[in-house]
Amino acid sequence: MEIGPGDGAVTAELYRLGRKLTLVEIDETRLDHLEDTYPRAEVRHADILTTRLDRPVIVGNLPFHLTTPILRRLLRSGSWQQAILLTQWEVARKRAGIGGSTMMTAQWTPWFDFRLVTRVPADAFTPKPSVDGGILTIDRCPTGSIPANARSDYQQFVRSVFTGRGRGMKGILSTMSITDQRTLQSTMDRNDIKGDTLPKDLTPTQWTGLFTELAADPDQKGSGDRKSADTAKQPKNAKKGKTMRNSKAPKQNPITEAAPQTPLITGEMPTVGAKPATEKLQASIPGTDPKAKSHDKGHLQAERGFMNQHQKPQQPQPRWNLPRR
């Protein structure tokens, strides 16, 4: 199946192979030319983003402004086995993981093999574009390195890493709070990942190792669920601690029962463990007893933990009568 044959520059070479050929063209003005020039080919007037990809091999010179939507359509379709695409040179390099892969490539590497074949100069196109092109091949792996039922979880994990905060893989994974620091460091060491490595520089094997040991591990993945379940099993009183409200002990009056023999003075706020009234009335008045603590500035500073340097007494600071400006 060829995507967008146009005037047939690539179609002519495919037609010589003698294979069953399907041409998907959205431009209605070019349908008659394709049907007359390639009578043995099946010509479909359809959009590649909506038509069924029911051929084992997909070939196409992709429009540069629609490269990403078409790639997403291809990767989500499960019928074809190999795709040979002509895209922009930089897009082909990134999809193949050369000079740093993209998030979409990292999300699909467990099930597809991306390879960069060659570079096509801009002079080979008519009309001539402003950038060079590149031939990219995508082969479907017979068995994925990650089970197909875990594809959604894996792609969400990759997305979280690419969009996460932090500097380097260690900082990003630490912010995600997947596991403790010790387990995270040992996992990165086993997969040969340095702390300052960027997500775009990880290989498909490293992505698979991280997801398998961290995100896909049931013990690690369910740790937060187990904590919440254990917390839910605890009684309500255990969550709040032993307080007067939720304690199962019989209610007591902390004023009258804490000191039952303590006489109360009318008009005075009762306190727990108060001294007898006679002693309280006989207490000396602060300021008359030389041993009583004063409430001057130095005493308050000492209570708050403030100590003068070298235990030197404070000297009164002179006040300068300076004129206002």
Helices and strands as residue ranges (DSSP letters): E 2-3, H 11-15, E 22-25, G 28-30, H 31-37, E 42-45, E 57-61, G 64-66, H 67-76, E 82-88, H 89-95, H 103-108, E 112-120, G 122-124, E 133-140, G 148-150, H 151-163, H 168-176, H 181-190, G 199-201, H 204-210, I 211-215, H 218-221, H 223-233, H 236-240, H 277-282, H 297-303, G 309-311
